[in-house]
Amino acid sequence: MNGLTELVLVALIVFIAIPAPLFIVLHFITKWKQSRELSGGDENMLEDLWQLSIRLEDRMEALETIIDNELPGWRKNR
């Protein structure tokens, strides 16, 4: 082998031994941290669910008020 081939081979081995594993580890750490955060779509879905739960709670209160007026004491029968 000539000097240039040996130099390229040594550089390749050093690259494979040090920066490549480091890059792979840091890449997956970044992906792991991103997966722990909510995406914009997830935040929108949670907001929609929150608003839906508020509306359902309001409906339940309205129904309970109507039933209280029509059947006093219905809660005792549960």
Buried (B, 14 or more C-beta within 10 A) or exposed (E): EEEEEEEEEEEEEEEEEEEEEEEEEEEEEEEEEEEEEEEEEEEEEEEEEEEEEEEEEEEEEEEEEEEEEEEEEEEEEE
